[in-house]
Amino acid sequence: MTPLTERDLQPQDAEAALPLSIEAGWNQNVADWRFMLTHGKALGVVDDTGTWVASALALPLGARLSWLSMVLVTQAQRRRGLGTALLKRCLAHVEAQGAAAGLDATELGRPVYLPLGFRDLYRIPRWRIDRAGDPVPPPADVLLRPMLEADLVRVTTFDTARSSMERGYILAHLRARRPELAWIAERDGRVAGYAVGRDGRTATSIGPIVADEEGIGLALASRALAAAPGPFLMDVPDAHGEVARWLHAAGATSPRAFVRMLRGALPGLERDRHIIALAGAELA
């Protein structure tokens, strides 16, 4: 049996860890890995050649919440409990911080998380979009414009009040990474919604999109999707049927879904009314 060693994953390991998510068919690229390894607590397992064969990560979203993701094990090393062991180590780290743990589970992952104390919050279909749908105007009293760096403090305050997450550093990173995908909606000079996105390995990811009304969120999605060539990925909670119908009319398909889950208490995280689209399972 191949000797295995557990180690912390560091930002300089981003390129070496990328094959784990490629093998799983996920959309992360090196920039995603490097960002998460810079800001999160990441654990991995290497074999005797120094190849990463497993990973797990906890990304802080404020003092009360950490987001678990990138629980990956290469095919040849599965059924040895590596992923579960790393996940439990991440959970212990989160608990030591006095925080709740959230994640977006795949259909295969959910049965693993339930016995660990996670509970379901809501379902999130993932949409694959080859082209933007017909343009959607915002409500008459709402202005859409490109998001500026100077808007980030207001956008972060707006986001925290509606998502229960403290993720200003993530929003700043996404806006800087793909500024043409970053839009803000304003009503009477106040923030009424925003959208950001990022490039991925196989598709451009649109999200998070957070808005006071679904119609505002749909207009933001329309503007972001029109700002770049496809294909796109967009994770939209079941609650937003208007957005789903618009995507379906544009020829988008939903081949898979996630379930948002929580371990511990964080009031407000279960509300999906304002969460039009997610940042992706790895960034919440």
Solvent accessible surface area in square Angstrom, and as a share of the most:
residue,aa,sasa,rsa
1,M,198,0.88
2,T,50,0.29
3,P,90,0.57
4,L,47,0.24
5,T,70,0.41
6,E,74,0.33
7,R,127,0.46
8,D,67,0.34
9,L,7,0.04
10,Q,77,0.34
11,P,43,0.27
12,Q,147,0.65
13,D,27,0.14
14,A,0,0.00
15,E,116,0.52
16,A,56,0.43
17,A,0,0.00
18,L,28,0.14
19,P,78,0.49
20,L,8,0.04
21,S,0,0.00
22,I,73,0.37
23,E,83,0.37
24,A,38,0.30
25,G,54,0.52
26,W,57,0.20
27,N,14,0.07
28,Q,11,0.05
29,N,25,0.13
30,V,37,0.21
31,A,37,0.29
32,D,4,0.02
33,W,1,0.00
34,R,106,0.39
35,F,16,0.07
36,M,0,0.00
37,L,7,0.03
38,T,79,0.46
39,H,76,0.34
40,G,20,0.19
41,K,65,0.28
42,A,3,0.02
43,L,3,0.02
44,G,0,0.00
45,V,8,0.05
46,V,2,0.01
47,D,26,0.13
48,D,99,0.52
49,T,106,0.61
50,G,40,0.39
51,T,75,0.44
52,W,19,0.07
53,V,6,0.03
54,A,0,0.00
55,S,1,0.00
56,A,1,0.01
57,L,2,0.01
58,A,2,0.02
59,L,0,0.00
60,P,56,0.35
61,L,2,0.01
62,G,26,0.25
63,A,84,0.65
64,R,122,0.45
65,L,2,0.01
66,S,9,0.06
67,W,0,0.00
68,L,4,0.02
69,S,11,0.07
70,M,3,0.01
71,V,39,0.22
72,L,11,0.06
73,V,24,0.14
74,T,27,0.16
75,Q,116,0.52
76,A,92,0.71
77,Q,17,0.08
78,R,104,0.38
79,R,243,0.89
80,R,89,0.33
81,G,44,0.43
82,L,28,0.14
83,G,10,0.10
84,T,51,0.29
85,A,50,0.38
86,L,1,0.01
87,L,1,0.01
88,K,104,0.44
89,R,120,0.44
90,C,1,0.00
91,L,9,0.04
92,A,56,0.44
93,H,62,0.28
94,V,1,0.01
95,E,95,0.43
96,A,84,0.65
97,Q,108,0.48
98,G,68,0.65
99,A,17,0.13
100,A,6,0.05
101,A,2,0.02
102,G,0,0.00
103,L,6,0.03
104,D,14,0.07
105,A,1,0.01
106,T,34,0.20
107,E,131,0.59
108,L,161,0.80
109,G,13,0.13
110,R,79,0.29
111,P,80,0.50
112,V,72,0.41
113,Y,24,0.09
114,L,69,0.34
115,P,110,0.69
116,L,34,0.17
117,G,48,0.46
118,F,6,0.02
119,R,117,0.43
120,D,63,0.33
121,L,36,0.18
122,Y,25,0.09
123,R,119,0.43
124,I,0,0.00
125,P,14,0.09
126,R,32,0.12
127,W,26,0.09
128,R,91,0.33
129,I,1,0.00
130,D,104,0.54
131,R,137,0.50
132,A,29,0.22
133,G,12,0.12
134,D,110,0.57
135,P,118,0.74
136,V,32,0.19
137,P,106,0.67
138,P,32,0.20
139,P,42,0.26
140,A,120,0.93
141,D,84,0.44
142,V,12,0.07
143,L,104,0.52
144,L,15,0.07
145,R,59,0.22
146,P,72,0.45
147,M,4,0.02
148,L,98,0.49
149,E,124,0.55
150,A,91,0.70
151,D,8,0.04
152,L,25,0.13
153,V,119,0.69
154,R,91,0.33
155,V,0,0.00
156,T,35,0.20
157,T,92,0.53
158,F,12,0.05
159,D,0,0.00
160,T,43,0.25
161,A,67,0.52
162,R,59,0.22
163,S,4,0.02
164,S,13,0.09
165,M,3,0.01
166,E,84,0.38
167,R,2,0.01
168,G,21,0.21
169,Y,68,0.26
170,I,0,0.00
171,L,0,0.00
172,A,35,0.27
173,H,48,0.21
174,L,0,0.00
175,R,42,0.15
176,A,71,0.55
177,R,46,0.17
178,R,47,0.17
179,P,66,0.41
180,E,71,0.32
181,L,0,0.00
182,A,1,0.01
183,W,35,0.12
184,I,0,0.00
185,A,0,0.00
186,E,21,0.09
187,R,50,0.18
188,D,117,0.60
189,G,55,0.53
190,R,158,0.58
191,V,19,0.11
192,A,3,0.02
193,G,0,0.00
194,Y,0,0.00
195,A,0,0.00
196,V,0,0.00
197,G,0,0.00
198,R,7,0.02
199,D,46,0.24
200,G,18,0.18
201,R,88,0.32
202,T,68,0.40
203,A,7,0.05
204,T,15,0.09
205,S,11,0.07
206,I,1,0.00
207,G,0,0.00
208,P,0,0.00
209,I,0,0.00
210,V,0,0.00
211,A,0,0.00
212,D,35,0.18
213,E,71,0.32
214,E,42,0.19
215,G,25,0.24
216,I,0,0.00
217,G,0,0.00
218,L,8,0.04
219,A,1,0.01
220,L,0,0.00
221,A,0,0.00
222,S,8,0.05
223,R,83,0.30
224,A,0,0.00
225,L,1,0.01
226,A,74,0.57
227,A,37,0.29
228,A,15,0.12
229,P,114,0.72
230,G,33,0.32
231,P,41,0.26
232,F,2,0.01
233,L,20,0.10
234,M,1,0.01
235,D,6,0.03
236,V,2,0.01
237,P,2,0.01
238,D,77,0.40
239,A,58,0.45
240,H,8,0.03
241,G,25,0.24
242,E,73,0.33
243,V,0,0.00
244,A,27,0.21
245,R,164,0.60
246,W,30,0.10
247,L,1,0.00
248,H,129,0.57
249,A,84,0.65
250,A,9,0.07
251,G,56,0.54
252,A,4,0.03
253,T,83,0.48
254,S,49,0.31
255,P,99,0.62
256,R,78,0.29
257,A,8,0.07
258,F,8,0.03
259,V,31,0.18
260,R,3,0.01
261,M,0,0.00
262,L,2,0.01
263,R,66,0.24
264,G,41,0.40
265,A,81,0.63
266,L,6,0.03
267,P,104,0.65
268,G,1,0.01
269,L,4,0.02
270,E,88,0.39
271,R,127,0.46
272,D,29,0.15
273,R,168,0.61
274,H,36,0.16
275,I,8,0.04
276,I,0,0.00
277,A,0,0.00
278,L,3,0.02
279,A,0,0.00
280,G,3,0.03
281,A,20,0.15
282,E,8,0.04
283,L,4,0.02
284,A,1,0.01
